[in-house]
Amino acid sequence: VQLQASGGGLVQAGGSLRLSCAASGSIRSINVMEWYRQAPGNKRELVASITKGDSANYAGSVKGRFTISRDNAKNTVYLQMNNLKPEDTAVYYCKSISGPSDYWGQGTLVTVSS
């Protein structure tokens, strides 16, 4: 499956963005969809994940501000990001995991100005 991430941009601190990760095929059977981010000079870190059963988990740094969701009918996973902070600035990537296979989308840049 191919993944296409979009929705990044420049936003002021306190603002919101919604990222989308569109899959080339059905995501209905994909076990886990994840969002990662990588800031300059940092390792890539897991931000949020959602299972096939819609169970979501979040990194502590984004809990309460970010919401991950999946729309199986549109083969798309979203990351709603509210109350953005400058430290949220990073390239955001989506990833799918199903059995032994995992796929990454290209990144989308989120820049939060103070």
C-alpha positions in Angstrom: 0.0 0.0 0.0 1.2 3.5 -0.7 0.6 6.3 1.7 0.3 10.0 0.9 0.6 12.5 3.8 -0.7 16.0 3.5 -1.9 19.0 5.5 1.3 20.4 6.9 2.1 24.0 6.9 3.0 27.1 8.9 0.8 28.0 11.9 1.2 30.2 14.9 1.4 28.8 18.4 -2.0 27.9 19.7 -3.3 27.2 16.3 -4.6 24.0 14.7 -3.8 21.8 11.7 -5.3 18.5 10.4 -2.9 16.1 8.7 -4.3 13.4 6.4 -2.7 10.1 5.3 -4.4 8.7 2.2 -3.8 5.1 1.3 -3.8 3.7 -2.2 -5.9 0.8 -1.1 -8.3 -0.2 1.6 -7.2 0.4 5.2 -10.0 -1.6 6.6 -7.8 -4.6 7.3 -4.7 -2.7 8.3 -4.0 -3.6 11.9 -2.4 -0.3 13.0 -1.9 3.1 11.5 0.6 5.5 13.1 1.8 9.0 12.9 5.5 9.8 13.6 7.4 13.0 13.6 11.1 14.0 13.3 12.4 17.3 14.2 15.8 18.5 13.0 18.6 16.7 14.8 16.2 14.4 16.6 15.2 10.8 16.2 11.9 9.9 14.6 9.3 9.5 17.4 5.9 7.9 17.6 3.2 10.5 18.1 -0.1 8.6 17.9 -1.4 5.2 16.8 -4.8 3.7 16.1 -5.8 0.1 15.7 -8.3 -1.6 13.4 -10.7 -1.5 16.3 -10.2 2.3 16.8 -8.2 2.0 19.9 -5.9 5.1 20.0 -2.7 5.8 21.9 -0.7 9.0 22.2 2.8 10.2 23.2 2.7 12.0 26.5 3.8 15.3 24.8 0.7 15.4 22.6 -2.0 13.8 24.8 -5.0 16.0 25.1 -4.0 18.1 22.1 -3.8 15.7 19.2 -6.5 13.3 18.0 -5.9 10.4 15.6 -8.8 9.0 13.7 -9.4 6.7 10.7 -12.1 6.8 8.0 -12.2 3.4 6.4 -14.6 4.5 3.7 -12.1 7.1 2.5 -9.0 5.0 3.2 -7.6 7.9 5.2 -6.1 8.4 8.6 -6.2 11.9 10.2 -4.2 13.6 12.9 -6.0 16.6 14.3 -3.5 18.8 16.1 -4.8 21.6 18.4 -3.0 24.1 20.6 0.2 23.6 18.6 3.5 24.6 20.2 6.8 25.5 18.7 8.2 22.2 19.9 5.7 20.4 17.6 7.6 21.6 14.6 8.8 18.6 12.7 8.2 16.5 9.6 5.3 14.2 10.2 5.1 10.8 8.7 2.3 8.2 8.6 2.9 4.5 8.7 0.8 1.4 8.3 1.5 -2.0 10.0 -0.3 -5.2 9.0 1.3 -8.4 9.9 5.0 -8.5 8.9 4.6 -5.6 6.5 4.9 -1.9 7.2 4.8 1.0 4.9 5.8 4.7 5.3 4.4 7.7 3.6 6.4 10.7 2.6 6.6 13.4 5.3 4.6 16.6 5.6 6.3 19.6 7.3 4.6 21.3 10.2 6.1 24.5 11.4 4.8 26.3 14.5 5.9 29.8 15.1 6.0 31.4 18.5 
